[in-house]
Amino acid sequence: MEYGEFNSINTSLVEYERTTKRVPTMKTLGGKTPANNSDSLVDNSSDNGAACGNNNGFFTANEKIDFSNVKVEPLFEEEVDFDTFSKSDFRAVKVKECVAVPKSKKLLQFTLDDGTGTDRTILSGIHAYYEPEELVGKTLIAITNLPPRKMMGIESCGMLLSAVNNLKDSEDEELHLLMVDNHIPAGAKLY
């Protein structure tokens, strides 16, 4: 079957107007950059890539990660119907450029390829966890149909997705930007 020949979600749902409800945001509460964090839960030894099919160290085998000190937030009790969920446009995006926003300790400015042929700018408050240069060339996941929002005078057109958790008996928060296989093309839609 050729890509785009049949898409059950697009053919079975009516396009809905965008909701005006607030979207939850993830605030960084300060933390250590994984690269220089000696207390990191991830074993950054050089054999990680070999243990995982040699993905250039991108993925770490679960048995090499200690999750015993991780506290996960409870799941939402409120259910979301499929039509509401379908309004969100999740896309794979390629990081073309990433720079720290001047006069901001938290914000990184991403220039992204979203598959449309026009660069997309998204700002994300993750500088406590990542240095800009380590994200260039990565494939990330973004929600692309949020209303634009100005931060530090720069319009952000979407939101990058991250996984966030706290450590037990601590206020420290860990944030992991969702990164996917670079074989996924820019603009690929997530279902």
Rosetta silent file (secondary structure, phi, psi, omega in degrees, C-alpha in Angstrom):
SEQUENCE: MEYGEFNSINTSLVEYERTTKRVPTMKTLGGKTPANNSDSLVDNSSDNGAACGNNNGFFTANEKIDFSNVKVEPLFEEEVDFDTFSKSDFRAVKVKECVAVPKSKKLLQFTLDDGTGTDRTILSGIHAYYEPEELVGKTLIAITNLPPRKMMGIESCGMLLSAVNNLKDSEDEELHLLMVDNHIPAGAKLY
SCORE:     score description
SCORE:     0.000 S_00000001
   1 L     0.000  131.431 -179.900    0.000    0.000    0.000 S_00000001
   2 L   -77.586  142.516  179.716    1.404    3.370   -0.958 S_00000001
   3 L   -56.805  132.969  177.312    1.777    5.998    1.776 S_00000001
   4 L    89.214   -7.589 -178.328   -1.249    8.273    1.872 S_00000001
   5 L   -65.476  -41.434  179.673   -3.445    5.847   -0.081 S_00000001
   6 L  -142.054  129.100  179.136   -5.657    5.171    2.953 S_00000001
   7 L  -137.815  100.836 -172.777   -5.689    6.946    6.248 S_00000001
   8 H   -59.790  -35.421 -178.263   -8.507    5.810    8.521 S_00000001
   9 H   -68.854  -47.980 -178.197   -8.230    8.738   10.915 S_00000001
  10 H   -67.887  -30.962 -177.474   -8.348   11.421    8.213 S_00000001
  11 H   -86.100  -16.718 -175.560  -11.133    9.682    6.284 S_00000001
  12 H  -107.120   -6.864 -177.559  -13.348    8.903    9.278 S_00000001
  13 L  -115.354  145.989  175.142  -13.172   12.129   11.306 S_00000001
  14 L   -87.878  141.714  178.677  -14.626   15.554   10.709 S_00000001
  15 L   -67.632  129.125 -179.106  -12.233   18.483   11.152 S_00000001
  16 L  -106.187  153.227  174.731  -12.982   20.233   14.460 S_00000001
  17 L   -68.528  148.144 -179.801  -12.303   23.781   15.500 S_00000001
  18 L   -65.462  135.211 -179.709   -9.289   24.208   17.727 S_00000001
  19 L   -73.395  153.423  179.874  -10.139   24.203   21.422 S_00000001
  20 L  -102.330    7.575  177.873   -9.402   27.256   23.529 S_00000001
  21 L   -67.463  152.608  179.187   -8.543   25.292   26.656 S_00000001
  22 L   -70.903  144.409  177.107   -5.098   25.858   28.119 S_00000001
  23 L   -98.510  132.227  178.976   -2.421   23.357   27.247 S_00000001
  24 L   -62.329  142.767  176.932   -0.284   22.115   30.143 S_00000001
  25 L  -117.223  157.364  178.929    3.304   23.274   29.986 S_00000001
  26 L  -107.434  116.970  178.579    6.377   21.752   31.493 S_00000001
  27 L   -95.215  137.612  171.869    8.454   24.138   33.560 S_00000001
  28 L   -80.168  137.443  179.746   12.037   23.363   34.340 S_00000001
  29 L  -105.275   17.394 -175.623   12.700   23.665   38.018 S_00000001
  30 L    89.472  148.948 -179.150   16.436   23.730   37.559 S_00000001
  31 L   174.872 -174.219 -177.699   18.533   20.684   37.277 S_00000001
  32 L  -104.542  144.150  175.286   21.699   19.262   35.930 S_00000001
  33 L   -68.459  131.877 -177.692   22.524   18.718   32.306 S_00000001
  34 H   -52.546  -34.535 -176.022   22.653   14.951   31.701 S_00000001
  35 H   -65.870  -31.809 -177.334   26.091   15.254   30.117 S_00000001
  36 H  -115.304   17.343 -177.819   27.685   16.703   33.250 S_00000001
  37 L   -93.640  105.172 -179.086   25.462   15.157   35.907 S_00000001
  38 L   -71.181  -16.131  178.911   27.491   12.734   37.989 S_00000001
  39 L   -94.131   10.911 -176.386   24.293   11.649   39.761 S_00000001
  40 L   -57.852  144.095  177.492   22.636   10.649   36.468 S_00000001
  41 L   -78.343  -11.670 -176.675   20.577    7.481   36.467 S_00000001
  42 E   -94.881  133.396  174.509   21.928    6.554   33.043 S_00000001
  43 L   -80.862  109.405 -176.468   25.151    4.595   32.668 S_00000001
  44 L   -91.253   25.916 -179.829   26.990    6.598   30.023 S_00000001
  45 L   -66.681  159.695 -171.558   29.687    4.007   29.483 S_00000001
  46 L   -70.626  -11.565 -178.506   30.951    3.474   25.968 S_00000001
  47 L   -90.321    4.558  179.640   29.378    0.020   25.546 S_00000001
  48 H   -57.266  -45.061 -178.480   25.795    1.348   25.597 S_00000001
  49 H   -62.968  -41.236 -178.892   25.589    1.437   21.813 S_00000001
  50 H   -64.588  -36.949 -178.976   26.899   -2.108   21.459 S_00000001
  51 H   -70.118  -16.873 -174.699   24.336   -3.414   23.926 S_00000001
  52 L  -118.048   33.528  179.348   21.543   -1.856   21.888 S_00000001
  53 L    77.318   21.659  179.358   22.386   -2.906   18.358 S_00000001
  54 L    50.716   62.811  175.208   25.012   -0.146   18.028 S_00000001
  55 L   -91.868   38.168 -178.082   22.684    2.816   17.541 S_00000001
  56 L    55.608   32.428  178.326   25.638    5.167   18.109 S_00000001
  57 L    74.096   10.135 -176.604   24.794    5.154   21.807 S_00000001
  58 L   -65.248  -43.512  179.645   21.391    6.740   21.151 S_00000001
  59 L  -109.497  144.596  176.799   19.494    4.182   23.217 S_00000001
  60 L  -110.311  134.688  178.963   20.615    2.663   26.494 S_00000001
  61 L   -60.336  139.147 -178.247   19.561   -0.874   27.376 S_00000001
  62 H   -55.002  -36.471 -178.053   16.949   -0.944   30.175 S_00000001
  63 H   -68.139  -12.195  178.416   19.119   -3.212   32.314 S_00000001
  64 H   -94.980    0.937 -177.886   21.781   -0.452   32.385 S_00000001
  65 E  -116.091  131.629  178.386   19.382    2.146   33.834 S_00000001
  66 L   -95.887  107.724  179.332   18.376    2.280   37.496 S_00000001
  67 L   -97.127    6.569 -173.746   14.730    3.397   37.722 S_00000001
  68 L   -66.556  -20.702 -177.950   14.350    2.542   41.435 S_00000001
  69 L  -101.588   13.739 -176.383   14.664    6.200   42.486 S_00000001
  70 E   -96.249  132.857  175.308   12.111    7.538   39.989 S_00000001
  71 E  -109.552  123.351 -178.091    8.747    8.913   41.105 S_00000001
  72 L  -105.715  137.395  177.964    6.139    9.049   38.324 S_00000001
  73 L   -63.797  148.675  176.390    3.115   11.332   38.459 S_00000001
  74 L   -63.433  151.232  177.050   -0.277    9.591   38.655 S_00000001
  75 L   -67.689  152.373  175.039   -2.135    9.133   35.383 S_00000001
  76 L   -64.195  139.293  177.094   -4.953   11.570   34.602 S_00000001
  77 L   -85.300  -29.222 -179.537   -8.301   10.229   35.739 S_00000001
  78 L   -73.606  129.982  178.223  -10.254   12.289   33.222 S_00000001
  79 L   -87.958  151.700  177.290  -10.621   10.521   29.890 S_00000001
  80 L  -114.613  128.792 -179.556  -10.282   12.294   26.554 S_00000001
  81 L   -73.550  159.659 -174.231  -12.497   11.146   23.709 S_00000001
  82 H   -61.292  -37.592  179.715  -10.887   10.152   20.423 S_00000001
  83 H   -62.487  -39.211  177.804  -12.300   13.139   18.516 S_00000001
  84 H   -66.701  -46.542  178.188  -10.646   15.546   20.985 S_00000001
  85 H   -57.992  -39.738 -175.966   -7.338   13.684   20.806 S_00000001
  86 L   -65.877  -14.748  178.406   -7.491   13.724   16.988 S_00000001
  87 L   -72.791  -20.462 -178.045   -7.403   17.525   16.945 S_00000001
  88 L   -83.901  130.133 -178.421   -3.740   17.487   18.021 S_00000001
  89 L  -103.889   97.802  179.422   -1.240   17.364   15.161 S_00000001
  90 E   -93.307  129.016 -177.158    1.880   15.502   16.323 S_00000001
  91 E  -134.958  149.978  169.154    4.759   15.517   13.802 S_00000001
  92 E   -77.023  134.974  179.368    8.346   14.381   13.540 S_00000001
  93 E  -131.815  144.860  178.771   10.606   17.418   13.156 S_00000001
  94 E  -103.032  132.831 -179.541   14.329   17.664   12.337 S_00000001
  95 E   -80.841  111.408  177.288   16.477   20.137   14.271 S_00000001
  96 E   -86.116  -38.364 -178.748   18.249   22.362   11.721 S_00000001
  97 E  -152.292  147.476  176.639   19.538   24.858   14.268 S_00000001
  98 E  -145.802  126.850 -179.334   19.325   25.337   18.022 S_00000001
  99 E  -136.996  153.239  173.406   20.568   28.366   19.964 S_00000001
 100 E   -72.299  138.763  177.918   20.217   29.735   23.470 S_00000001
 101 L   -78.275  124.094  179.437   17.813   32.676   23.639 S_00000001
 102 L   -56.122  142.710  178.049   19.734   35.814   24.732 S_00000001
 103 L    68.006   14.607  175.978   18.812   37.091   28.215 S_00000001
 104 L  -127.245  133.585  177.796   17.082   33.799   29.091 S_00000001
 105 L   -84.442  -21.213 -172.586   18.509   31.086   31.328 S_00000001
 106 L  -104.906  -34.709 -166.873   15.910   28.504   30.291 S_00000001
 107 L   -83.343  136.773  167.945   14.906   28.995   26.664 S_00000001
 108 E  -113.922  140.939  177.642   16.359   27.338   23.586 S_00000001
 109 E  -105.759  119.887 -179.345   15.245   28.477   20.124 S_00000001
 110 E  -103.034  134.449  167.524   14.831   25.664   17.601 S_00000001
 111 E  -105.456  119.712 -168.949   14.728   26.063   13.832 S_00000001
 112 E  -121.868  145.778  168.544   12.943   22.952   12.624 S_00000001
 113 E   -93.708  114.314  179.963   12.178   21.155    9.385 S_00000001
 114 L  -106.413   12.192  177.008    8.550   20.047    9.737 S_00000001
 115 L    89.023   -3.860 -177.005    8.266   18.708    6.194 S_00000001
 116 L   -89.658  -13.510 -175.793    6.391   21.721    4.784 S_00000001
 117 L    93.376   -7.703  177.205    9.396   23.376    3.157 S_00000001
 118 L  -117.392  131.059 -179.964    9.149   26.365    5.527 S_00000001
 119 E   -62.320  144.140  177.123   11.223   26.485    8.703 S_00000001
 120 E  -114.382  136.434  176.528    9.298   26.335   11.978 S_00000001
 121 E  -105.415  128.215  173.566   10.482   28.104   15.140 S_00000001
 122 E  -132.111  133.368  173.795    9.735   26.568   18.528 S_00000001
 123 E  -101.313  141.910 -179.592   11.041   27.808   21.863 S_00000001
 124 E  -141.906  135.561 -177.698   11.451   25.354   24.706 S_00000001
 125 L   -84.997   59.064 -174.219   12.497   25.918   28.328 S_00000001
 126 L  -120.416   15.958 -175.917   14.924   22.995   28.460 S_00000001
 127 L   -64.109  -23.426  176.827   18.329   24.696   28.599 S_00000001
 128 L   -67.922  -16.998 -175.529   18.905   23.319   32.117 S_00000001
 129 L  -111.992  -23.045 -175.637   18.893   19.846   30.570 S_00000001
 130 L  -139.540  145.468  169.544   20.435   20.257   27.098 S_00000001
 131 L   -93.612  142.311 -174.247   23.066   22.329   25.366 S_00000001
 132 H   -53.495  -43.988 -173.800   21.934   23.629   21.958 S_00000001
 133 H   -64.916  -24.916 -179.237   24.727   22.023   19.924 S_00000001
 134 H   -77.501   -9.942 -177.412   23.891   18.492   21.126 S_00000001
 135 L  -100.328  -15.034 -179.910   20.377   18.726   19.637 S_00000001
 136 L   -63.421  131.300  179.910   21.250   19.777   16.070 S_00000001
 137 L    92.197   -9.617 -179.288   20.474   16.948   13.645 S_00000001
 138 L   -79.050  156.275  174.203   18.124   15.117   16.034 S_00000001
 139 E  -106.715  120.552 -175.122   14.602   14.056   15.119 S_00000001
 140 E  -117.786  175.823  176.799   12.081   15.198   17.740 S_00000001
 141 E  -115.285  131.796 -179.918    8.327   15.127   18.220 S_00000001
 142 E  -131.604  150.633  166.917    6.315   18.361   18.195 S_00000001
 143 E   -96.185  122.792 -167.506    2.693   19.345   18.417 S_00000001
 144 L  -103.933   -7.695 -176.837    2.353   21.741   15.508 S_00000001
 145 L  -110.682   28.433  170.219   -1.176   23.140   15.688 S_00000001
 146 L   -78.700  150.095  176.271   -0.994   25.087   18.944 S_00000001
 147 L   -62.783  142.055  177.892   -1.646   28.812   18.574 S_00000001
 148 L   -57.071  146.827 -179.260    1.619   30.796   18.235 S_00000001
 149 E  -137.575  129.202  178.871    2.909   32.219   21.517 S_00000001
 150 E   -84.602  131.983  174.362    5.465   35.009   21.982 S_00000001
 151 E  -134.590  129.129 -179.331    8.250   34.419   24.473 S_00000001
 152 L    52.120   34.338  177.975   11.108   36.879   24.933 S_00000001
 153 L    78.685    4.972 -179.003    9.821   38.671   21.820 S_00000001
 154 E  -114.920  132.919 -179.674   10.105   35.531   19.649 S_00000001
 155 E   -81.298  123.253  177.259    7.041   33.727   18.283 S_00000001
 156 E  -101.274  126.533 -174.649    6.995   30.018   19.136 S_00000001
 157 L  -113.874   69.860  178.518    4.871   27.927   16.777 S_00000001
 158 L   132.378 -172.285  179.462    4.287   24.653   18.582 S_00000001
 159 E  -145.972  134.010  175.248    5.679   22.636   21.466 S_00000001
 160 E   -82.904  143.170 -177.573    8.337   19.927   21.637 S_00000001
 161 L   -92.305  140.012  179.589    7.369   16.867   23.656 S_00000001
 162 E  -136.233  157.224  171.403    9.375   15.705   26.647 S_00000001
 163 E  -103.480  131.851 -175.368    9.090   13.041   29.319 S_00000001
 164 E  -127.574  138.209  173.786    9.326   14.450   32.846 S_00000001
 165 E  -149.033  162.096  175.922    9.660   12.733   36.200 S_00000001
 166 E  -107.693  159.611  174.281   10.793   13.525   39.719 S_00000001
 167 E   -90.901  144.061  179.307   13.202   11.607   41.891 S_00000001
 168 L   -58.149  144.417  178.198   11.821   10.001   45.058 S_00000001
 169 L    56.676   31.758 -177.727   12.312   12.070   48.197 S_00000001
 170 L  -152.261  152.614  173.558   13.423   15.023   46.085 S_00000001
 171 L   -89.878   -7.000 -178.157   12.069   18.101   44.369 S_00000001
 172 L   -64.532  136.866 -179.202   14.552   17.549   41.513 S_00000001
 173 E  -112.395  139.954  172.599   12.955   17.041   38.144 S_00000001
 174 E  -108.486  140.467  178.435   14.385   15.093   35.211 S_00000001
 175 E  -129.606  133.315  177.864   13.420   15.991   31.677 S_00000001
 176 E  -128.370  112.307  177.006   14.101   13.911   28.573 S_00000001
 177 E   -63.033  133.278  179.884   13.281   15.403   25.193 S_00000001
 178 L   -72.844  118.496  178.934   11.532   12.801   23.039 S_00000001
 179 E  -120.316  139.382 -179.073   13.908   11.803   20.254 S_00000001
 180 E  -122.861  172.936 -178.147   13.101    9.244   17.587 S_00000001
 181 L   -55.919  133.923 -178.908   14.998    7.340   14.914 S_00000001
 182 L   -68.215   -8.884  174.666   16.559    9.651   12.307 S_00000001
 183 L   -73.742  -14.492  177.788   15.117    7.421    9.559 S_00000001
 184 L   -77.078  123.492 -176.112   11.721    8.994   10.290 S_00000001
 185 L   -74.351  153.942  175.114   11.272   11.852    7.799 S_00000001
 186 L   -58.870  134.936  178.117   10.417   15.416    8.780 S_00000001
 187 L    93.433   -7.554  178.917    6.658   15.914    8.751 S_00000001
 188 L   -60.529  131.126 -177.447    5.752   12.279    9.468 S_00000001
 189 E   -86.772  140.625  176.716    2.461   12.322   11.377 S_00000001
 190 L   -97.292  138.232  178.198    2.066   10.395   14.623 S_00000001
 191 L  -122.623    0.000    0.000   -1.094    8.411   15.275 S_00000001
